[in-house]
Amino acid sequence: MDTKKVALGTVLLVISSVVLMATGALRQTELLIPAAIASLGMAAGALLVGTSGSGRPV
């Protein structure tokens, strides 16, 4: 298992989750672009964590 991929993916997931929760709580239209970027960050983080193992990624 590649620990660098897991660590980077976990950091991306946590930061993106915080940004999405903050934009949802504030409910301002100016925060739509950061929310969109955060959703891409969550996808990238999940991809990094999912492909960090030696077997087939699921």
Secondary structure, 3 states (H helix, E strand, C coil): CCHHHHHHHHHHHHHHHHHHHHHHHHCCHHHHHHHHHHHHHHHHHHHHHHCCCCCCCC
